[in-house]
Amino acid sequence: MEGSRLLSLLLGFCSLLCIALAAETPFMVVHKKVSLNKGKSDTERVTVSIDLYNRGSTTAYDVSLIDDSWPSDTFSLVSGNTSFTWDKLDVGASVSHTFVLESKVKGLFYGRPAVVKYRVAAKSVLQEAYSSPIPPLDILAERAPEKKYEWAKKLAAKYGPLTSVLSIVGLFVYLMVSPSKSSNSKSSKKRR
């Protein structure tokens, strides 16, 4: 009985200590997004956007972003850099970094998450955070053309009859409630 009480007190103290230590650190959320844009017939542009959010309780210092998952034999850098640094990232702040690549190689590409390194205090050990993964990219694949108004057709097919009934009922109520012009002219003649 005494041993279990001591063990539960020890576990409670350890959990409180872990919570207290974890509360005093930056918590980096890193989101990596990729979009493909077909260029000329034999190239495709890949726009990579990486958003960093500091959701912790302290400022992150010496923040560096490195995204080296793009092999140079497959991709060439068009604009921007695959790495970037910031002096600090305050609590609740967010920053974004974007770069554009171009590929002439057809095939499926599996990218790795980007790596963010940062310090908690000015001279502390570097911490690491990883971005969200990206889905496999099918470079230079034949894609069906986008159907721009497909959503409108689906909406009209699904709610079209309901919209018609509501419109008819609304029109009927409007006609019943609104005064007619002929009754206005009769009432003005009677007043004379």
Secondary structure, 3 states (H helix, E strand, C coil): CHHHHHHHHHHHHHHHHHHHHHCCCCCEEEEEEEEEEECCCCCEEEEEEEEEEECCCCCEEEEEEECCCCCCCCEEEEECCCEEEEEEECCCCEEEEEEEEEECCCEEECCCCCEEEEECCCCCCCEEEECCCCCCEEECCCCCCCCCCHHHHHHHHHHHHHHHHHHHHHHHHHHHHCCCHHHHHHHHHHHC
